[in-house]
Amino acid sequence: MTNLNDLPLRDELRGQEAYGAPQLAVSVRLNTNENPYPPSAQILDEFFERMKQAGPELNRYPDRDCVELRTELAAYLTRQTGVQLEKDNVWAANGSNEVLQQLLQAFGGPGRKAMGFTPSYSMHPLLAAGTQTEFISIPRGADFRIDRTEALAAIAQHSPDIVFITTPNNPTGDVTSLEIIEDVLKAAPGIVIVDEAYAEFSASPSATTLIARYPEKLVVSRTMSKAFDFAGGRVGYFAADPAFVEAVMLVRLPYHLSTPTQIAAVAALHHSEQTLRTVDKLSAERERVAVRLREFGFHLVDSEANFLFFGQFADSHAVWQRFLDRDVLIRDVGATGYLRVTIGVPEENDAFLDAAEEIAKELA
């Protein structure tokens, strides 16, 4: 069998590992920030009915520009953020990862630089490497928040073509204020991508409120994987000035979203008010779990997402294994001293808390 290193792989990909959270057979799986609630019967009924109608046309390619889906996404974002958006402001793709990849293809590449504030979403540097974009990692402060002074100094020093700001941040869950985002927009020589994958779980205002002021710089990325019970559907999207939609159309693959995917996403958006009720349940559970973890003596970063970042551990991977030994899978994100747990249904959270209490006593 040929070894990977025997292939004529690009130099910057040598020694790298593919992205992937463990997919293990455990009773409690709280490691991938999925919404634990299944799609409603109403969504499934609409999906199956529309698929019956679309079935005879599956020999044809799907709508290449996803016009109906983008129209529904724009209407949803308008309601959710209070910012008036039309379909020409919105682009949809195969998960937010493909959205980000397309933006890097259009605005990154050889000789260009992207900057992120770490720890943050681990796919940002991987996508940068895949598009031959140099990635510059700027450490967050001791509280895991973006330090405004250091961020602006780093932008002045490195002059990045792309700046990533993830808010609420993954894996920490904290929010970056609009004031800091606007300071970055003013300072950045290139574009700024605000990754709002977990925005529905946060009470903070969306960066979409800044699009009209910075039409040539700002892109706000989102996903249906988290709040919409739709991780298996694979739909991400961004909101920006229409010129950004034109830009990614230059690099997108043709027919990148299948007909069933577009139909399923539209059905989910038609029932968004019902679907987003699970967000309220998960937010309440997040606060319940956070209170208990603090009672056990763990340190937490205040989270406005559907997960919690907790520690501090001398050996975080060893603690991760202790949870796994108790049939509870959480995430070791590689951040020294900390682990991340996704908020599940109450029974899953109870199992996690039982394990956490036992482990806290052992560590003490």
N, C-alpha and C positions, 0 to 999 in steps of 0.2 A: 504494500500500500504506500502511495506517495505521501510524504510528510509535507505539511503546509509550508515549511521553510524551504522546501525544494522547488516550490513554484516561483515564477518570476513576479512575485508580489511587489507592489509599490513599497518603497522603503519606509514611509511613514506608517504603514499598516503592519509592518513586521513587529512581532512581540505583543500585539494588541489582542484583547479578548472581546468576543462578541457580547453585546448587551443581553442581559437576561436575568430575571429574578428566578430563583429556584421554583420549579413546579413539582412539588412533592405530594404524596398521598398522605395527608394528615387530616385530623378531624376539624381543626380550626386553622383556616388559611387567611392570615391578615398581613400579607406582605406586598400586595401590588396595587393598593389604593383603588380597587374596584368598588363600585356601589354594590352592596350585598343583596339588594332587593331586585327581584326579577321584573322584567317589563310587565305592565298591567295587561289584563285580558282585553281591554279596549284597544290598546296598541297592537296586540297580536291579531285581534279580529280585523282591524283595518289593514294591517300588513298582508294577511292571508287573502283578504278580499281583493286588494289591489294587485296582488301577485297573480290571482286567477285571471284578472283582466289583462295583465301584462304578459302572461305566459306565452301566448301565441306569437309575441313579438321578440322573444328572447333570442331568436336567430339574428336579430339586428343589434347593432352596437347601441350602448346606452347614450343618453343625452351627454354629449362630450363636455358641455359647459355647465351642467347641473343647474339649469336655470330655476326650476321649481324649488329645489333644495336651497339654493342661495337666497331666493325670495323669502322662503319660510325662515331661514336663519336670520336674515335682516330684520324681519318682523319681530322675531323673538328677542334679538338683541336690543331693538328699539324699546320694547316693553321692559326688558330686564335692566337696561342701563339708563334709560331716559334720553339717549342720544338718537336722533333721527338718522337711520341708515337705510339704504336701498340695496338691491341685489348687486349693483355695480361696486358697492363698498366691501363686498364679502366674497371670499373664495373658500371652497371646500375641497378636502382631499382625504386620503386614506389614513386617518388619524392625524393628530397634530404633529407627529414626527415627520410625515410627508410634507405637511405645510412648511415646517421649519427647514426641511431639506431643500424644498423648492426655493425658499427665500435665500438660502446659502448658495444654491446654484446660480441664482440671478445676481446676488450682491456680494458673494464671497468668491472663493477660487484662488488659484495660484497667485502669490504676491499680495494677497489681501488678508486682513486680520479680523478675528472676532474676539470679543472680550466678554467674560462672564464673572460673576461674583460667587465664589465657591465657599462651602458646599452648596451646590444647586443641582438642577436636573442633569443627571449624568449623560444624557443623550446629546446635550449641546456640544461638548468637545468631540464626541464620536461622529456626529454629523459634520462637524467642521473638518475632521480628518478625512471623512469620506468625500468631501468636496475640495480637498487640498487647500483648505483655509487654515491659516495659523490660528491657534486658540491661545489666548492670554488669560490666565486664571488669576484673579485678584481676590485674596482671602477676605472673607467677611470679618467683622469685628468679634471681640470676645463674646458678645451676646448673639452672635450669628446674624446680625443685621448689617446692611450695607452702611459703611461709614462714608458720609457725604464728602468729607474733605479728601479722603484717600481715593474715592471713586473719581472725583474730578481731576485729581493729580494724575491718576493712572491714565485717564482719557487724554490729558494734555501730553503725557509722556509717550504713549503708544499710538495715538491717533488711529483708533480702530475703525474699520469700515462698517462693522456691525457690533452693537452692544446688546447683550441679553440681560433682561431683568425679569426674574420669576417671582410673581406675587399673586397669592400666597406662595412662599418659596417651598420647593420640594428639595430636601427632605425636612426642613426645619418648621415649616408652617407659618412663619412670620410674614407680615405684610410690609411692603415698602410704600411709603407715603407718596401721594401725587406730587408733593413739593419736591421730593428728591428725584422722582421720575422726570419732572419738568426741568430741574437743574441739569440732569444728564442729557436731556433732549437739547438744551441750549448749548451744551459743551461739545456734544458728539459731532464729529465731522461727517459721519455716515448715518446709517439708519439705526433705529432703536427698536428691538423686538421685545415687547412686554408679554411674557408668557403667563396667561391667566387661566391655566388649566383647572384651577380649583376655585374660580371666582364665585361660583354660586354658593359656596360654603362660607363666604366672607361678607361682613357688613360694610366693608370699605368700598368707596366708589371706584368704578372701573376707569382704567386709563383711556377707554374710548372717548371720555369727555375731553381729551386733549387732541384728538385727531384733527379737528377743524383748525386748531392753532399751529399744528406741526404736520401739515399734509404731506410734505416731502420727506419726512423722517420717521414717523411713527407707524408701527404695525402692532396690532393687539391679537395675539394668538389664543385660541380656546379649543376645547374639545367637548365631545358628547360622551366620552368614555366614563366620566366620573359622576356628575350630577344626574345624568340622563339614564342610568342603568343600561348603558349601551357600549361597554368596552368591547364586546364581541362584534358590534356593528362596524367599528373602525371608521369613525368620521371625526375629523378635526376641521377647524376653519380659522380664518383670520378676518379682522375688520381693519380697513385702512382706506386711504384715498384710492379712487378707481385706478390710478396709474400703477399702483402696486399689483392689482389684479392683472393688468395688461402685462406687467413684467413677468409674473410667474407663468402666464400662458406661453411665454417664449420657451420655457424649460420643462413644463409639465409633460408627462407621458399622455398620449391620446387615450381617451376612454378610461381614465384612471379610477373612476368610481362606477361599480357595476349597477345595473338596473335594480336588483334586489336591495343593494345597500342604499341607494337613493330613496327607494320606496319606504324602507324601514325607517330611515332617518326622518323623512317627512311625517310618517305616522307618529313617531315619538314627539316631534315638534307640535303636531296637532293636539297632543294631550300633555303639553308641557306643564300646565298648572297642576295636574294630577301627579305627574311624574316627580315634580320638584318637591312634593310633600315629603318624600323620603329624605331630602336635604335637611329639613327641619328635625326629623327624627335622628339623623346621624349627628347633627350639630349638638343636639341635647345629649346624646350618648357620649360625644367627644368630651363635653364638660364633665359628665359623670365620671368617666374613666380618668380624666385629668385630676380631679379631686382625689380619687382613691390612690393614684400613683404618687401624688405629693404626700399623702398620709403615710405611704410606705417608705418615704424618704428619698424618692427619686427626684432629680432635677428635670424640669420641663421647660421647653421654649413655648411661649404662648402661641397657640395655633388657631388659624382661621381656615383650616383645610379639613379634610376628612381623615386625618392621621395625626399622630403625636410623636414628637422627637424627644426621647428621654434618656437619661443617664444619671450620673456619670459613672463609668465603669473603668476599672483598671485594664480589663480585657473584654472588649465588647463582643468579640466573636465567641468567646467562651460562654458569655451570658446568653447570646443567641442560641447556642447549642443547648443550654439548660432549658430554654423555652421549647425547643424542638423535642427534647427528651420527654417533655410533658405533652407532646402532640399538638403544640401550638407553633405555627410558622409565622414569624415576623421578619423584618428586613434588616440585615446588616448592610448599610449603605456605604461602609468604608470610612465613615466619619469617626475619628478617634474618640472613644469613650461614650458613644451614643448609638442607640438603635431607634428604629422607626416602626410603629405599629399602626396599621390601618384600622379604622373604626368599623366594626361589623354590626351584625344584629345583636340585640341584647344578650342572647345566650352565648354567642361567641365572645363578646366582651367580658361576660362573667367568667368564662373559662380562662381567658387571658389574665384577668385580674387575680383569679385564684392562683395561677402559676406565678404571677408577678409577686404576690404576697409571700409565697413560699421561697422564691428566689431572693427576695429582699431579706428575709430572715437568715438564709444561708450566707449571704454576703456580709451581713452584719456580724 
